[in-house]
Amino acid sequence: MSTDASTGSVARGARPASGTVRAASAVRRVRSQAGFEVGTLLRNGEQLLVSVVLPVIALVGLALTTAPSLGDGRRIDLAVPGILALCVISSAFTSQAISTAFDRRYAVLRYLGVTPLGRSGLLTAKVVATLAVEVVQVVVVGALGLVLGWRPSVVGLVVAVPLLVLGTWAFVALALLLAGTVRAEAVLAAANLLWVLFLVAGVVVPRTQLPGAVSGVVAALPSSALADGLRSALVDGVVNPVAVLVVLAWAALASVLAARWFRFDD
């Protein structure tokens, strides 16, 4: 390494002096933040209850009872796809909306937004963390379903994976839209209320079992469309194009609105 004595400048191609601290790469920063987000979620009793415990209880309840009606077919085969959709809603929407809203309230988002992680890195980390939690949910629910007699379509398993990712995109975008525009206390109430509404609106109970007029309205919801698509895939082994388009439309719309209106400051 050569140095100009008069200017103190370092020659091109010179290595940094010993002890120089380099910033972590973008991928490493996102991975580190995502790990922190996952740990925070799994240590939060309320969010863990919504993300894992309640879906498991719902699956066992549906498998061991005869009400409500889930329609024609093996009950456990119809129940598991709905519970998987509920898992996506729980982690990608309810948990993410609440955690993001309170991070925003306490200025965590503002401080992280000016670090090397950046705003885009922070949002990417939240999506990665959500997918990581969903892997845990799918493994737990899938294993329990198999124990209870679930026999999914092998072809449908391949179809279901991208649909779960698409559903995650849609519900994370909706969570960020809600958390980035409404005060934290209101987000807490709204996210939990919407979780209950999604639960009964074509997710756990297929919309085909709802009254005709209600079923038509519910079909336009991202929750019902995700559940419909998963049932088509895992029960019949086919792609439900209408359900995919509904989820995709919600994902695109929510992303555009969140990008426009999301505020990092309360």
Residue pairs with C-beta under 8 A, 6 or more apart in sequence:
1 10
1 11
1 14
1 15
2 11
2 14
3 9
3 10
3 11
3 14
4 11
16 22
23 116
24 32
24 116
26 121
29 116
29 117
29 121
30 117
30 121
30 124
30 125
30 128
31 125
31 128
33 112
33 117
33 121
33 122
33 125
33 129
34 125
34 126
34 128
34 129
34 132
35 129
37 99
37 125
37 126
37 128
37 129
38 129
38 132
38 133
40 99
41 47
41 48
41 51
41 91
41 95
41 99
41 129
41 133
42 48
42 133
44 95
44 99
47 94
47 95
47 98
47 99
50 90
50 94
50 95
50 195
51 87
51 90
51 91
51 94
51 95
51 133
51 137
52 87
52 136
52 137
52 140
54 90
55 83
55 86
55 87
55 90
55 137
55 141
56 140
56 141
56 144
58 83
58 86
58 204
59 79
59 80
59 83
59 141
59 144
59 145
59 148
60 144
60 148
62 70
62 75
62 76
62 79
62 82
62 83
62 204
63 75
63 76
63 79
63 148
63 149
66 75
68 205
68 209
69 205
69 209
70 78
70 79
70 82
70 205
70 206
70 209
71 78
71 206
71 208
71 209
73 235
74 149
74 151
76 145
76 148
76 149
76 150
77 150
77 151
77 152
77 234
77 235
78 206
78 231
78 235
79 145
79 150
79 204
80 141
80 142
80 145
80 150
80 152
80 234
81 160
81 227
81 230
81 231
81 233
81 234
81 235
82 203
82 204
82 205
82 206
82 227
82 230
82 231
83 141
83 145
83 204
84 137
84 138
84 141
84 142
84 160
84 164
84 230
85 167
85 203
85 223
85 226
85 227
85 230
86 198
86 199
86 203
86 204
86 227
87 134
87 137
87 138
87 141
88 134
88 164
88 167
88 168
88 171
88 226
89 171
89 195
89 198
89 203
89 223
89 226
90 137
90 195
91 130
91 133
91 134
91 137
92 130
92 134
92 167
92 168
92 170
92 171
92 172
92 175
93 171
93 172
93 174
93 175
93 191
93 194
93 195
93 198
94 175
94 191
94 192
94 194
94 195
95 133
96 126
96 130
96 171
96 172
96 175
96 176
96 179
97 174
97 175
97 176
97 178
97 179
97 187
97 190
97 191
98 179
98 187
98 188
98 191
100 109
100 126
100 175
100 176
100 179
100 180
101 178
101 179
101 182
101 183
101 184
101 187
101 188
101 191
102 184
103 109
104 110
104 179
104 180
104 184
104 263
104 264
104 265
104 266
105 183
105 184
105 266
107 265
107 266
109 122
109 264
109 265
110 264
110 265
112 122
113 119
113 122
113 264
117 125
119 264
123 176
126 172
126 176
127 168
127 169
127 172
130 168
130 172
131 165
131 168
134 164
134 168
138 164
142 150
152 160
152 234
152 235
153 233
153 234
153 235
153 236
153 237
154 237
155 237
156 232
156 233
156 234
156 235
156 236
156 237
156 238
157 233
157 234
159 233
159 237
159 238
159 239
160 230
160 233
160 234
163 226
163 229
163 230
163 233
163 244
163 247
164 230
166 244
166 247
166 248
166 251
167 222
167 226
167 247
169 251
169 255
170 222
170 226
170 247
170 248
170 250
170 251
170 254
171 222
173 250
173 251
173 254
173 255
173 258
174 222
174 250
174 254
174 258
175 191
176 254
176 258
176 262
177 254
177 257
177 258
177 261
177 262
178 187
178 190
178 191
179 187
180 258
180 261
180 262
180 263
180 264
181 261
181 262
181 263
182 190
183 266
184 266
198 221
198 223
201 207
201 210
201 218
201 221
201 223
201 224
202 210
202 215
202 218
202 219
202 221
202 223
202 224
202 227
202 228
203 223
203 224
203 226
203 227
204 227
206 227
206 228
206 231
207 214
207 215
207 218
207 219
207 224
207 227
207 228
208 215
210 218
218 224
219 225
219 228
219 242
219 246
220 246
221 246
222 246
222 247
222 250
222 251
225 242
225 243
225 244
225 246
225 247
225 250
226 243
226 247
228 240
228 242
228 243
229 239
229 240
229 243
229 244
229 247
232 238
232 239
232 240
232 243
233 239
233 240
